[in-house]
Amino acid sequence: MSSPVPATPAALVDVEHLRSRVDEALTAHLASLAAEIAGVSGAAGGAATALTDQASVLLSGGKRLRAALCWWSFRAHGGSASGPAAESVVRTGAALELFQAAALLHDDVMDNSDTRRGAPTAHRSFAGRHAASGWSGDSARFGEAGAILLGDLVLVAAQRELTAALAGVPGVAWEVRAAFDRMQTEVVTGQYLDVLVQAEPWGTDPAADESRARAVLRAKAAGYSVASPLELGALLAGAGRERAALVHTAGVPLGEAFQLRDDVLGVFGDPAVTGKPAGDDLREGKRTVLVARAMAGLPSGPGRELLVGALGDPGLSDDGVRRVREIIVESGALDGVERLVTELYGTATERLDGAELTEPGREMLFAIARALVDREA
């Protein structure tokens, strides 16, 4: 490349004006959707306003790394930075971002989360509007219903954006659509597995607990966060199924490492950087690889009992979070997960190295891979 690759995730996504191009596509689509909602009925104006407000939180603060992985995979497989195919990749990136936003809207309801990126979640916002208006019925239930329906609308927006994107690449449209659909099935299945893991017995067999936690993160996050965007970019470049499958296999361990970093930040992250309260994952009772390893590394006693008691305790204090952090570190779990992230990153980069990628996409993909695992938010 003619200049050094930027070091920060935000700067990486700005290369070749990708962020502004994806943002423009998102803004246009959401404005059209909000107008369509308001046009159905005057009473639906609140949903249009909620769409705009939540989009501002979920999309404006997004990293755009999924769109970037798709774009630079396209470029690394010979795609041009301009032209109809390039515009199709930009809009596919926008579809990925919309799908992510829909998943977050539904995820926040299932996790009963209070905030997302420092702002109230959609179901809390809807519930607050219900309570402030003095409407009949349960405010919390109204909030959940509103957020689920809003998530459905954004999911529809993702399908429409992808359809528009594929109009510019008819030769590969079927393969790209099929890959996107597989990704969606995998994510929904992974979300169910996550709900199932939260309900099943936990703590008696740490090895099985870790195995189930890793299966969830591979299905729920690794595919659509990393592996599928890489695959989609290759298919959009006309690289064919075999080469697309090759970068997909590189994306699976990288996506797992990416999600493991999220799990660490969910316990040890700085709220000023992550936009979520300290220890929120503990209060939500998330059964992660980090927690499974902590359980495995702790003997029976006060420390283990404190960890078990803290998981899923919505009233866990900041001091309680601090103590649980200490216990997790003492158990060796944090060091173990950090080693696992390093191993997975190594596997992913080895596979990328053998994927016959071309510049400038190759160098950018390696830089993004590092940014996915070496981050604070």
Backbone torsions as a table, in degrees:
resi	resn	phi	psi	omega
1	MET	NA	158.1	-174.9
2	SER	-76.5	-18.7	179.9
3	SER	-139.9	158.5	-178.9
4	PRO	-58.7	147.0	177.4
5	VAL	-70.9	132.6	179.7
6	PRO	-58.5	153.4	-174.7
7	ALA	-92.2	-27.6	-174.4
8	THR	-96.5	151.2	178.3
9	PRO	-56.1	-42.8	-179.1
10	ALA	-60.6	-43.4	-179.7
11	ALA	-68.1	-34.7	178.9
12	LEU	-61.1	-40.3	-177.2
13	VAL	-75.3	-18.4	179.3
14	ASP	-80.6	-16.5	-178.6
15	VAL	-61.2	138.9	-176.2
16	GLU	58.0	27.5	175.1
17	HIS	56.8	30.1	-175.1
18	LEU	-64.3	-46.8	-176.9
19	ARG	-57.8	-47.6	-176.9
20	SER	-64.8	-34.4	-179.9
21	ARG	-70.1	-42.6	177.8
22	VAL	-66.9	-43.0	180.0
23	ASP	-61.5	-38.6	178.7
24	GLU	-62.6	-42.5	178.5
25	ALA	-64.4	-41.7	179.6
26	LEU	-64.9	-45.1	-179.2
27	THR	-60.4	-45.1	-179.6
28	ALA	-63.6	-43.2	-177.0
29	HIS	-67.4	-44.2	-177.2
30	LEU	-69.2	-34.3	176.7
31	ALA	-64.4	-41.3	178.5
32	SER	-65.3	-41.3	-179.3
33	LEU	-67.0	-42.1	179.3
34	ALA	-61.4	-41.5	178.3
35	ALA	-65.2	-37.8	179.3
36	GLU	-65.4	-41.8	178.7
37	ILE	-62.6	-48.8	-178.7
38	ALA	-62.6	-30.2	-179.2
39	GLY	-74.6	-19.1	179.1
40	VAL	-68.2	-42.7	180.0
41	SER	-163.9	143.7	177.2
42	GLY	-60.0	-31.2	-179.1
43	ALA	-69.6	-17.5	-179.2
44	ALA	-87.2	3.4	-179.7
45	GLY	-58.3	-31.8	178.6
46	GLY	-63.6	-37.0	178.2
47	ALA	-66.8	-38.5	178.0
48	ALA	-64.3	-41.3	177.7
49	THR	-64.9	-42.3	178.7
50	ALA	-62.4	-39.7	178.1
51	LEU	-59.5	-46.5	-179.9
52	THR	-63.8	-44.9	-178.3
53	ASP	-65.2	-47.8	-178.1
54	GLN	-69.6	-34.1	176.6
55	ALA	-61.6	-37.6	178.7
56	SER	-60.7	-39.0	179.7
57	VAL	-75.1	-50.6	-171.4
58	LEU	-76.7	-33.3	-174.7
59	LEU	-101.2	-40.3	-178.1
60	SER	-64.6	-32.7	-179.3
61	GLY	-92.3	3.7	-177.1
62	GLY	-71.2	153.7	-179.3
63	LYS	-77.6	-23.5	-176.2
64	ARG	65.0	21.8	-178.1
65	LEU	-70.2	-29.8	176.5
66	ARG	-66.6	-45.1	176.9
67	ALA	-62.6	-37.9	-179.8
68	ALA	-67.1	-40.7	178.4
69	LEU	-63.1	-41.3	177.7
70	CYS	-63.7	-46.0	-178.5
71	TRP	-62.9	-48.0	-174.9
72	TRP	-77.4	-21.8	169.5
73	SER	-68.8	-42.0	174.3
74	PHE	-56.3	-47.5	-179.4
75	ARG	-67.7	-36.5	-179.0
76	ALA	-72.2	-16.5	176.8
77	HIS	-103.9	20.8	172.3
78	GLY	97.8	4.7	179.9
79	GLY	-72.2	146.7	-179.7
80	SER	-85.5	152.3	-179.3
81	ALA	-74.3	-9.4	179.8
82	SER	-140.2	166.3	180.0
83	GLY	108.5	174.3	-177.1
84	PRO	-57.7	-41.6	-179.3
85	ALA	-64.9	-40.1	178.9
86	ALA	-62.4	-41.6	178.1
87	GLU	-64.6	-34.4	176.5
88	SER	-65.0	-36.6	178.4
89	VAL	-67.5	-41.7	177.5
90	VAL	-58.2	-45.6	-178.0
91	ARG	-72.1	-30.2	172.8
92	THR	-65.9	-39.0	174.8
93	GLY	-60.6	-39.9	177.1
94	ALA	-64.3	-39.6	177.7
95	ALA	-62.6	-39.8	176.7
96	LEU	-62.3	-41.8	179.3
97	GLU	-65.7	-38.4	177.7
98	LEU	-67.2	-41.1	177.6
99	PHE	-61.8	-41.3	176.9
100	GLN	-60.2	-44.5	-179.8
101	ALA	-62.8	-41.6	178.2
102	ALA	-62.8	-42.8	179.7
103	ALA	-62.6	-39.4	-179.9
104	LEU	-67.5	-39.6	178.5
105	LEU	-59.5	-44.2	179.2
106	HIS	-73.0	-39.1	-179.1
107	ASP	-61.8	-40.6	-179.3
108	ASP	-63.8	-34.4	176.3
109	VAL	-66.9	-47.6	-177.7
110	MET	-65.0	-34.2	179.2
111	ASP	-87.0	-7.3	-177.4
112	ASN	56.4	42.0	-177.0
113	SER	-76.9	145.4	179.8
114	ASP	-89.2	-35.9	-175.8
115	THR	-133.3	157.8	174.7
116	ARG	-144.1	118.8	-178.8
117	ARG	54.3	40.5	174.3
118	GLY	82.0	1.9	-179.6
119	ALA	-123.0	158.8	177.9
120	PRO	-59.2	140.8	176.6
121	THR	-68.2	165.0	-174.8
122	ALA	-60.7	-43.1	-177.5
123	HIS	-68.0	-30.7	175.6
124	ARG	-70.2	-39.0	179.3
125	SER	-64.3	-45.8	178.1
126	PHE	-62.7	-42.1	179.5
127	ALA	-63.1	-39.9	178.5
128	GLY	-64.2	-39.5	178.0
129	ARG	-64.5	-40.9	178.8
130	HIS	-61.7	-47.4	-178.3
131	ALA	-65.5	-43.5	-178.1
132	ALA	-66.2	-28.0	-178.6
133	SER	-85.8	-9.9	-179.9
134	GLY	69.7	28.4	-179.1
135	TRP	-73.2	161.2	-179.8
136	SER	-79.8	161.2	-179.8
137	GLY	91.5	-178.0	-176.8
138	ASP	-87.5	124.0	-177.1
139	SER	-63.5	-39.8	-178.3
140	ALA	-64.4	-42.4	179.2
141	ARG	-65.6	-40.2	176.6
142	PHE	-60.5	-43.3	-179.6
143	GLY	-62.2	-43.6	179.2
144	GLU	-63.6	-43.8	179.7
145	ALA	-62.2	-43.5	179.7
146	GLY	-62.7	-42.4	-178.7
147	ALA	-68.2	-39.1	178.1
148	ILE	-63.0	-45.1	179.9
149	LEU	-66.7	-36.7	176.3
150	LEU	-64.0	-40.9	176.0
151	GLY	-61.2	-39.6	177.1
152	ASP	-61.6	-42.1	178.9
153	LEU	-61.6	-42.6	-179.8
154	VAL	-68.8	-33.6	175.9
155	LEU	-64.3	-41.0	174.7
156	VAL	-60.7	-40.6	178.7
157	ALA	-60.8	-38.3	178.3
158	ALA	-62.2	-41.5	179.8
159	GLN	-65.5	-42.2	180.0
160	ARG	-64.9	-41.3	-179.0
161	GLU	-65.3	-40.1	178.1
162	LEU	-65.6	-41.5	178.3
163	THR	-58.5	-44.4	178.0
164	ALA	-64.3	-37.9	179.6
165	ALA	-63.0	-42.4	-173.7
166	LEU	-74.7	-14.3	177.0
167	ALA	-62.1	-26.4	-178.9
168	GLY	-87.0	-6.1	-178.8
169	VAL	-136.4	64.1	-175.3
170	PRO	-59.7	-27.8	-177.7
171	GLY	-67.5	-25.2	-178.3
172	VAL	-120.6	6.0	-172.7
173	ALA	-57.8	-43.1	-176.3
174	TRP	-63.9	-44.7	-178.7
175	GLU	-64.6	-40.5	-179.7
176	VAL	-67.4	-44.4	178.9
177	ARG	-59.8	-43.4	-179.3
178	ALA	-63.0	-40.6	179.5
179	ALA	-66.8	-41.2	178.2
180	PHE	-63.6	-40.7	179.9
181	ASP	-66.5	-41.2	176.6
182	ARG	-60.1	-40.9	178.4
183	MET	-59.0	-44.8	-178.3
184	GLN	-64.5	-42.6	178.0
185	THR	-60.9	-42.7	-179.1
186	GLU	-62.8	-42.9	-178.1
187	VAL	-66.0	-45.0	-179.8
188	VAL	-64.2	-40.8	176.5
189	THR	-62.6	-42.4	178.3
190	GLY	-62.8	-36.0	177.7
191	GLN	-66.2	-39.1	176.3
192	TYR	-64.5	-42.8	177.9
193	LEU	-59.2	-36.5	178.4
194	ASP	-64.6	-44.7	177.6
195	VAL	-62.2	-40.7	-179.8
196	LEU	-63.9	-45.3	179.6
197	VAL	-60.7	-37.0	179.2
198	GLN	-65.8	-24.5	-176.8
199	ALA	-93.6	-26.6	-175.8
200	GLU	-73.9	160.8	175.5
201	PRO	-57.5	146.7	-173.2
202	TRP	-143.8	138.7	171.8
203	GLY	106.3	-13.7	-179.4
204	THR	-87.6	-25.4	-179.8
205	ASP	-135.4	85.9	-176.0
206	PRO	-57.4	-35.1	179.7
207	ALA	-64.4	-42.7	177.6
208	ALA	-68.0	-37.1	177.5
209	ASP	-59.8	-45.0	179.7
210	GLU	-65.3	-40.8	179.7
211	SER	-60.4	-43.0	179.5
212	ARG	-68.7	-38.8	179.4
213	ALA	-64.1	-40.0	179.2
214	ARG	-69.5	-35.4	177.4
215	ALA	-63.2	-39.0	178.7
216	VAL	-64.0	-48.7	-175.1
217	LEU	-69.4	-30.4	176.0
218	ARG	-66.8	-43.7	-178.0
219	ALA	-75.8	-42.1	-172.3
220	LYS	-80.9	-32.9	-170.6
221	ALA	-126.3	-43.7	-172.4
222	ALA	-60.4	-40.1	-177.2
223	GLY	-66.2	-57.6	-173.9
224	TYR	-78.8	-18.8	178.6
225	SER	-78.8	-36.9	-172.6
226	VAL	-133.2	-57.5	-171.2
227	ALA	-62.0	-47.0	-178.5
228	SER	-68.0	-43.0	174.5
229	PRO	-56.9	-39.9	177.1
230	LEU	-63.3	-43.6	179.5
231	GLU	-64.1	-44.2	-178.4
232	LEU	-62.7	-41.7	178.8
233	GLY	-61.5	-41.1	178.5
234	ALA	-65.3	-43.1	179.4
235	LEU	-64.2	-40.4	179.4
236	LEU	-65.1	-26.7	177.0
237	ALA	-81.1	-4.6	-178.4
238	GLY	78.3	24.7	-177.0
239	ALA	-75.5	-17.2	178.7
240	GLY	92.5	165.8	-173.2
241	ARG	-66.4	-39.2	-176.2
242	GLU	-64.7	-47.1	179.6
243	ARG	-69.1	-35.5	176.6
244	ALA	-64.5	-39.8	178.5
245	ALA	-64.7	-33.1	-178.9
246	LEU	-65.4	-45.9	178.6
247	VAL	-72.2	-26.2	174.9
248	HIS	-63.1	-42.2	179.4
249	THR	-66.0	-28.2	174.6
250	ALA	-72.9	-33.3	-176.8
251	GLY	-73.1	-25.2	-177.8
252	VAL	-64.2	-54.1	177.5
253	PRO	-65.9	-32.7	177.4
254	LEU	-66.5	-40.5	177.5
255	GLY	-66.0	-35.6	177.2
256	GLU	-66.1	-43.5	177.5
257	ALA	-62.0	-39.7	178.0
258	PHE	-59.2	-45.7	-178.8
259	GLN	-71.9	-34.7	175.7
260	LEU	-61.7	-38.5	175.9
261	ARG	-62.7	-40.3	176.2
262	ASP	-59.8	-41.4	-179.3
263	ASP	-65.0	-37.8	176.5
264	VAL	-65.9	-44.1	180.0
265	LEU	-66.1	-28.3	178.6
266	GLY	-65.2	-18.6	178.0
267	VAL	-111.1	-40.4	-172.6
268	PHE	-108.4	-0.7	-175.8
269	GLY	-71.4	157.7	177.0
270	ASP	-86.3	118.3	-178.0
271	PRO	-55.6	-31.5	179.8
272	ALA	-66.5	-21.9	-178.7
273	VAL	-101.3	-42.0	-175.8
274	THR	-80.3	-24.4	-177.2
275	GLY	80.2	8.1	177.6
276	LYS	-125.6	148.1	178.7
277	PRO	-57.8	148.6	179.1
278	ALA	-59.6	130.1	176.5
279	GLY	74.7	18.7	-177.9
280	ASP	-59.0	-36.5	179.4
281	ASP	-63.4	-32.8	177.5
282	LEU	-68.4	-44.9	-180.0
283	ARG	-63.6	-34.3	178.5
284	GLU	-78.5	-11.7	178.5
285	GLY	74.0	29.6	-178.0
286	LYS	-64.7	128.3	-177.1
287	ARG	-96.6	87.9	-172.5
288	THR	-102.5	172.2	175.2
289	VAL	-60.6	-39.3	179.2
290	LEU	-58.3	-46.0	-179.4
291	VAL	-69.0	-41.0	179.3
292	ALA	-60.3	-41.8	179.3
293	ARG	-69.6	-33.9	176.6
294	ALA	-64.9	-42.8	178.5
295	MET	-62.5	-38.6	-179.8
296	ALA	-67.9	-31.7	-174.8
297	GLY	-91.2	-4.6	-177.3
298	LEU	-104.9	129.2	173.7
299	PRO	-73.7	166.4	175.4
300	SER	-60.8	137.2	-178.8
301	GLY	154.1	-170.8	-175.5
302	PRO	-58.3	-40.4	-178.2
303	GLY	-62.8	-45.8	179.5
304	ARG	-65.3	-41.8	179.5
305	GLU	-63.5	-38.1	178.8
306	LEU	-64.5	-42.6	179.3
307	LEU	-63.1	-46.9	179.8
308	VAL	-60.8	-41.8	-179.6
309	GLY	-68.7	-31.1	-178.1
310	ALA	-74.9	-32.6	-177.2
311	LEU	-64.1	121.2	178.6
312	GLY	81.7	10.8	178.1
313	ASP	-92.2	102.9	-177.1
314	PRO	-64.4	-20.1	-179.6
315	GLY	-95.5	13.3	-179.1
316	LEU	-59.0	123.7	-177.3
317	SER	-76.6	166.7	176.5
318	ASP	-62.4	-34.8	177.1
319	ASP	-67.7	-36.9	175.5
320	GLY	-64.1	-40.3	176.6
321	VAL	-60.6	-44.8	179.6
322	ARG	-59.0	-42.9	-179.6
323	ARG	-66.8	-40.5	178.2
324	VAL	-63.8	-40.4	175.7
325	ARG	-56.1	-45.4	-179.9
326	GLU	-60.9	-41.5	-179.4
327	ILE	-65.4	-41.1	179.2
328	ILE	-63.8	-41.9	177.9
329	VAL	-64.1	-45.6	-179.4
330	GLU	-61.3	-31.6	-179.0
331	SER	-71.6	-16.0	-175.7
332	GLY	87.6	-0.2	-176.0
333	ALA	-65.5	-41.3	-178.4
334	LEU	-62.5	-46.9	177.9
335	ASP	-61.4	-40.0	-179.1
336	GLY	-64.2	-42.2	179.2
337	VAL	-68.2	-37.8	177.2
338	GLU	-61.6	-39.9	177.0
339	ARG	-65.5	-39.4	179.0
340	LEU	-64.3	-41.6	176.6
341	VAL	-58.6	-43.9	179.6
342	THR	-62.8	-42.9	179.8
343	GLU	-63.7	-45.9	-179.6
344	LEU	-64.7	-40.9	177.2
345	TYR	-60.7	-41.9	178.6
346	GLY	-62.3	-43.1	177.9
347	THR	-62.0	-44.0	-178.7
348	ALA	-63.0	-45.4	-177.5
349	THR	-70.1	-31.9	174.5
350	GLU	-62.5	-42.5	179.7
351	ARG	-68.7	-39.8	175.8
352	LEU	-61.8	-37.8	-178.2
353	ASP	-62.4	-28.2	-179.6
354	GLY	-97.2	14.8	-172.9
355	ALA	-96.4	8.9	177.7
356	GLU	55.8	49.4	-179.9
357	LEU	-88.1	149.7	-178.5
358	THR	-111.0	159.7	177.7
359	GLU	-82.5	152.1	5.3
360	PRO	-85.9	-1.8	-175.0
361	GLY	-64.1	-37.5	-176.6
362	ARG	-58.9	-51.0	-177.7
363	GLU	-63.4	-38.1	179.7
364	MET	-67.4	-38.7	178.8
365	LEU	-64.1	-39.4	177.5
366	PHE	-66.4	-37.5	178.3
367	ALA	-66.7	-41.1	178.6
368	ILE	-66.6	-38.9	178.2
369	ALA	-57.3	-44.1	177.6
370	ARG	-64.5	-39.7	-179.2
371	ALA	-66.0	-30.1	-179.8
372	LEU	-65.4	-32.8	-175.8
373	VAL	-104.6	-19.2	-177.5
374	ASP	-111.1	77.5	-173.4
375	ARG	-148.8	168.0	-178.6
376	GLU	-119.2	5.2	178.5
377	ALA	-154.1	NA	NA
